[in-house]
Amino acid sequence: MTRWLPVFMGMMLVVGSCLTASGQAPALQIESATYGVFSDGKPEPGKTITVTSAVARVVKDGRVRLEVGNDPFGDPASGEGKKLHVRYLLDGKPGSLTVNEGDTLLIPPPKLAGPLAIRKATYGDHSMGVTADVTDLVKARLRDGKVEVPVDNTLLGDPAEGVFKQLRVEYTIGDVELVKRTYEGGTLVITEPKAESTTGKPDAN
């Protein structure tokens, strides 16, 4: 299983390399990255920011692993659901992905197949480190390859009173390690793919 190492809040890097047939890591270049609100696939004026440099900084050994959210980027549209759109070159071949806020950007996008398993779940103020372990509560809601959790204090408790909180879940699909975050008041949903799929939504180039 590929192992990933946390680097700082909201970002993670891969440990190890992704080698090509020649034994070298693939060449990955981030051409552009935009974070914010999109409508019909297009950025809404005044609600997106350019984050190309932030994404490019976490390229290592031809890979990117990044938890998409306000922590690494800032918040261009408070209270609205956002996306990260990335265009890149991998060994000279163009590619692009759109990833929802709270999900994990992986380049190259791995194939997802196999069972869904919950590894760890924490609820609270992650930026301050004031969280509670709610792994067992989230695991108990995993049924038939799907976990659905209302993110509220009634179910999860209140480890950071008066603070807007998040539920952060580390999970695997097959041998791919992923992270998903959902804000208080929302519903966290993770579904095991019924057929082989990829992380993120590949865009037409």
C-alpha positions in Angstrom: 0.0 0.0 0.0 1.3 3.5 -0.8 2.0 5.5 2.4 1.3 9.2 2.7 2.9 11.6 5.2 1.2 14.6 6.7 3.2 17.8 6.1 1.0 20.7 7.5 -2.6 21.5 8.0 -4.7 20.8 5.0 -1.9 19.4 2.8 -0.2 16.0 2.5 2.6 14.7 0.4 3.4 11.3 -0.9 6.4 9.4 0.5 8.2 7.3 -2.1 8.2 7.7 -5.8 6.0 6.8 -8.8 8.4 5.4 -11.3 8.1 5.1 -15.1 9.2 2.1 -17.1 12.6 3.8 -17.4 13.0 3.8 -13.6 12.5 7.6 -13.3 9.7 9.5 -11.6 7.2 11.0 -14.1 7.6 14.7 -14.9 4.6 16.6 -13.5 4.0 20.3 -14.2 1.1 22.2 -12.8 -0.1 24.6 -15.5 -2.9 26.3 -13.7 -5.1 25.8 -10.6 -8.2 27.7 -9.6 -10.2 27.4 -6.4 -13.7 28.7 -5.7 -17.2 28.7 -7.0 -17.9 27.3 -10.5 -21.1 27.5 -12.6 -21.5 25.2 -15.6 -17.8 24.5 -15.3 -16.8 28.1 -15.4 -15.4 30.2 -12.5 -17.8 32.8 -11.1 -16.3 36.3 -11.2 -15.2 37.5 -7.8 -15.6 34.0 -6.2 -12.4 32.2 -7.3 -8.7 32.6 -6.7 -5.6 31.4 -8.5 -3.7 28.8 -6.5 -1.3 27.5 -9.1 1.8 28.2 -6.9 0.2 26.5 -3.8 -0.5 23.3 -5.8 2.9 23.4 -7.6 4.7 23.5 -4.2 3.4 20.1 -3.2 4.6 18.3 -6.3 7.0 15.6 -5.3 8.4 12.6 -7.3 5.9 13.3 -10.0 2.9 13.3 -7.7 0.5 15.6 -5.8 -1.6 14.7 -2.8 -3.6 17.6 -1.4 -6.7 18.0 0.8 -8.8 20.5 -1.0 -10.2 23.2 1.3 -9.8 26.7 2.7 -6.8 25.8 5.0 -4.2 25.8 2.2 -5.9 28.3 -0.1 -8.0 30.8 1.8 -11.8 31.3 1.3 -12.8 33.2 -1.8 -16.6 32.6 -1.2 -17.5 32.1 2.4 -20.4 29.8 3.0 -20.5 28.5 -0.6 -19.4 25.1 -1.8 -16.2 25.3 -3.8 -14.1 23.3 -6.2 -10.5 23.1 -7.2 -9.8 22.9 -11.0 -6.3 21.9 -12.0 -4.6 21.6 -15.4 -1.3 19.8 -15.6 1.2 18.1 -17.9 2.3 14.6 -16.9 5.2 13.3 -19.0 4.2 15.9 -21.6 0.6 14.7 -21.8 -2.1 17.2 -20.8 -4.6 16.4 -18.1 -7.1 18.2 -15.9 -9.2 17.4 -12.8 -11.9 19.1 -10.8 -12.1 18.1 -7.1 -14.8 19.2 -4.7 -13.9 21.1 -1.5 -13.3 18.6 1.3 -12.1 15.8 -1.1 -8.5 14.8 -1.9 -6.6 15.8 -5.1 -4.4 13.0 -6.3 -2.2 13.4 -9.5 -1.8 11.0 -11.2 -5.4 10.1 -10.4 -5.3 6.5 -9.2 -7.8 3.8 -10.1 -10.3 3.2 -7.4 -11.6 -0.4 -6.9 -12.2 -2.5 -3.9 -13.9 -2.2 -0.5 -14.5 1.0 1.5 -12.9 1.0 4.9 -12.8 3.8 7.5 -9.4 4.3 9.1 -9.9 7.4 11.4 -12.4 10.1 12.0 -12.0 13.3 14.0 -14.5 16.1 14.7 -13.8 19.6 15.9 -11.6 22.6 15.2 -8.7 21.0 13.3 -6.8 24.2 12.8 -6.4 24.5 16.6 -6.1 20.8 17.2 -9.2 20.7 19.4 -10.9 17.5 18.1 -12.5 14.3 19.4 -12.0 10.9 18.0 -15.3 9.7 16.5 -13.9 6.8 14.5 -16.3 4.2 16.1 -19.3 6.4 15.5 -18.5 6.8 11.8 -17.6 3.1 11.3 -21.0 2.1 12.8 -22.7 4.0 9.9 -20.9 2.1 7.2 -23.4 -0.2 5.5 -23.3 -1.9 2.1 -20.3 0.1 0.9 -21.7 3.5 1.9 -21.2 5.8 5.0 -23.5 8.7 5.6 -23.0 10.9 8.7 -24.9 14.0 9.8 -22.2 16.4 10.9 -23.7 17.9 14.1 -23.1 18.0 17.8 -26.0 15.8 18.6 -24.4 12.8 17.1 -20.7 13.7 17.4 -20.6 15.7 20.6 -19.1 19.2 20.9 -15.3 19.2 21.5 -14.9 22.9 20.6 -17.9 24.8 21.9 -18.8 27.9 20.0 -16.5 27.1 17.1 -17.6 26.1 13.6 -16.3 22.5 13.3 -15.4 19.9 10.6 -15.6 16.1 10.4 -12.4 14.8 8.9 -12.4 11.1 7.8 -9.4 9.1 6.6 -10.5 6.1 4.6 -9.4 3.6 2.0 -10.9 2.3 -1.2 -9.0 -0.8 -2.0 -5.3 0.2 -1.4 -5.8 4.0 -2.1 -5.7 6.2 1.0 -8.1 9.2 0.9 -9.4 12.0 3.1 -12.8 13.7 3.1 -13.9 16.7 5.2 -17.4 18.0 5.8 -18.4 21.2 7.7 -20.8 21.2 10.6 -24.4 21.3 9.5 -23.7 19.2 6.4 -23.8 15.5 5.8 -20.6 13.5 5.1 -21.2 10.9 2.4 -18.6 8.4 1.1 -19.7 5.7 -1.3 -17.7 2.7 -2.5 -17.5 2.7 -6.3 -19.6 0.0 -8.0 -17.1 -0.1 -10.9 -13.5 1.0 -11.3 -13.3 4.8 -11.2 -10.7 7.6 -10.5 -10.4 10.2 -7.9 -11.7 13.7 -8.9 -13.6 14.4 -12.1 -11.4 14.3 -15.2 -12.2 17.2 -17.6 -12.4 17.1 -21.4 -9.2 18.6 -22.8 
